[in-house]
Amino acid sequence: MTQLSERQLAIQERETAILDAARAVLLERGYFGLTMEVVAKACGCPKGTMYQRFGCKEDLIVALALRSIEKRLTMMKSAARYDGLARERALALNESVFLFTRLYPDDSRIMHAATGPVREKATPLRIRQLMDVEHQQVAVLKGLLEAAVAEGSLVCHHEDMITEMTFGMWALVDGSFTLIESDSPRAALGIQNPFTHTFRTVNVLADAYGWLPLFADLNWTETLAKVRQTVFPEEAQAVYGQGNWYGEPI
């Protein structure tokens, strides 16, 4: 690992301080309440110095989203290394994203804030950095599907099936979390635990493509308990309670 110089460390610390201040402002005041002036005042940094690191407030939001996605990506990669069939590893992947969203709801909100107009206004460098880590997330899911084909538990019926499944599953989960953050499932449908419904729907989709073992034949309760104990012990206990490896009824 390359050792950073004192100057590089100082720059890194200053950028961290700027982003920490921007995060607090964004979560408290929202997109329209986030300004370069407010952030500069909050972190005690000259506005000119801020503009050297971040070209606009959208750059701040994208940089914050990048930090959040990298945190989620670390959990996803840990889940994908779970020792089991590809379908079991997919359960672990689901659990990693669910745990992340419930443990770090602010990070999830920030990730979803870095869309639409924000990407149109942010600098190309920041957008490239964000898209790179987003592609890495998608690659984790696609890699599991490719592993399923290699082990024979999933048969490709057409050339684009893996890409199609990756897109469908990713859109379903990410879209569900956007709705969860707005409280739409509870308000519009009376759903008390939208995570449970998302989990079931993703697995119904996997069944529809013939990914074996089918959800009804998979001992998913024990698999999830083992994932929580072996891969995410601290995170699972923080969400479900001490000694509860089986989580909530599904």
Steps between C-alpha positions, in 0.01 A plus 500: 500500500638841400571731795331838472704815546408753770352724233293216355377408848403860565306515173328171583405619848367828361288318242364266768407799716324666206303186417406437863364855522319464166343174615361662815361795304347280230325273749371793704406747226465290186620573148379859482636585843846374407721783375875539470483800736318307773741205474806728503375666817414166662848354448697821539647472154554797264252484214783532248668191644174309473464590133848360437376156610133519403375697202141534625262372762403213271862385518461484877188284471664265250809469721277419798311242295832348399598452865162341577510264202853390584377407848215294352731345240729370775205320659384364163842356421510330840159344430605379155788306660260297715575128472195351332307451179456804278133525604605496866762765431222705340310480830813625673523784248138596566570498872806722462297768322210469746732532800676797345173681433370443851825580676591800287174658379669838458758348267223341299324837471821668386558234234155559356549877516785475249269451202334706227591871505786438744683291241430755231674775699787310665843502334588214261776371731263456793241332280761257363606411855139443602415290196810288549398391850137455390619268224694302758178445697317373194797278417464323836142396418582413141795292621267292718270434205797398286615268781152344503530425129846350554378271780196394295231643729393755240453438128523787253206487259614796293816702452404797716338310788773571758498871417120499511492330840766732638306806391167369627628400843703817543209721397261315729716532811624854440153621403350337807744681728416833338134434585589383850684826568189697398282274720276434198451124563370565850288801405353374172482124557510456876815287474668490840820326397584585137837325531317168534295564186807608305682184606214280386453682169868475409490127564179455300681670212794263539258204499339627180833467322542147634788575735545191718438414772159664483407723793251246639765226490781711644555496875524876496427553869806298599708652222419853614571409862838363399576808287420725795716298736800454272506805274312779680487414871528855633270652238233231543498532878466878471194461274326188636610496863751305704489125434229526231663353190167426332401862464136584446220273369495485120 
